[in-house]
Amino acid sequence: MQRPVRAIIRAPFPNPTLNEIDFDGPSGRLEGLLEEPDGTPRAAAVVCHPHPLHGGTMRNTIVFRTARALRDNGIVTLRFNFRGVEGSAGEHHGQGGPGSEEDDLAAALDLLAARWPALPLWAAGYSFGSRTACGLAGRDARIERLILLALPVGVYDCACIERVRQPAFLLFGGGDAFGTLTELAQKHGNLPANLDVDELPGADHFFRGRTPILEEKVRTWAREALEIEA
C-alpha cells in the first residue's frame, strides 16, 4: 500500500511551472525542484544527482540538462537532493538496496504518482544517481522507463543492471575512469534487448565539452520512447 504523501511548495519561481518543494522521505524531509512542461504532461520523471560526498546535488549540470531534455518532450520532472544533501534531512547511506537512497527515490516517485496518477513514471540518474535508479528499478515495477548516464560499473557493484526489465537508455563516456560500455559488457555479459546502450568516444565521467550532445541524446531517446507508447 502506498503511504500518504505530504508536500509543501516552498518558494514559487518567476517561472510558474517551476517550484521548490519539500516532501516526506524515509529519513525526514527531502527538498526538490518540481517542474511541469508546457502543455499536457505525457509522463513524470525523477532525475537523481551524482555522489553527494563529491559535491553532487540536484543542481548538477548533467542533472539539469537531463531534466530539460525530458521536459522538452512533455515530461514532468522532479530533481531532488538525497538524504543529508543541502536542505534534505538524514545522513548519506550509499550502499544501495532497501534503507538507502533508493528509498529516497521511491518517495519521490510516490509524490509524482500522487499528483499525476494517470502518468507513466520514469527514473533517470547520473553517476551515483544512475546506480540508485538502477537499483530501485529492479524492485519497483512502477518505473516504466529508465535513463542511466555514466553508470559507474568500474568502481561500484552494478549487478542491478541484470535485474532491469524496463526499457532503458544507458550512455557512457568512452574515456570514463569510473566505467565504460566495454566494462559493462565484460562484467555483465550479453546485454538484454530492453537496454539501449550508447557511448561518446573519448568522453570522461563528467562529459566535459559533451554535455550538449548528452542532452540531445536524452531528448531524442525520450521522444522516440513516447512515440512508441502513443
Phi, psi and omega in degrees: 000130180287131182285153177301146182246126174249132179220145181234123171287115188270319185205101176297142177267166173303327173287113186293347180268356183243129180222141165285137186219144171248140178214163183288130172240173182292339179247014182123193184291139175245144179254146182209174175239114184253125183224134179259148177280170170290142178081194183281125180296146181250342178195174178223133187228141169260134179244122187259141186270168180286185192303123183293335180279358176238029175089007182287131175217175180292350179264007176305143185301315182291324176297315178300312182295322178297314179298319180295319178299322179290316180297326178299341178258014176084028183250128172296137179235142174233111169263141180211160177268128175300165177312134177081002181257125181050244185270005179276138182285161175101187181232148179303137178251292169083353185268352180082167179083181178303142181088359181253193176299342174301326178288332174295316177299318178300321178295322177295321176294323175304316181299312181296320180295325180289323183276327182229070187296340183270352185269142172293146182258135176241160172225141179222157178196157178239128176060239176307323178295327178289321176296321178296314180295321178298315181298317181288325184300329180288347181229009178228100184290351177296331180286113184267333178219153189221137176234118184239114182251125179056048175303121190278064185292341182278342185234348180232158171288112180242035177299345176306332183297334180286346180256000180283123179248348180284154168302132186218148175246124178244128178236127179242161167262133182295340179249025183282118180290348181260358177150136179236173177297323178298316179295323177300313181294322180295321185274333189234015170068205181294130182276135181292162186293341181284352179260118176261108188250147180210161180213139175264112183303131175079350183290141178272186184298333184262003181052038181303129182076359183237005184299326175296325178293316177304312181301317182292325178294320177295317181299316181294316181297318180296318179299314181293324178296318180291327177294324178295322184278344184293000000 
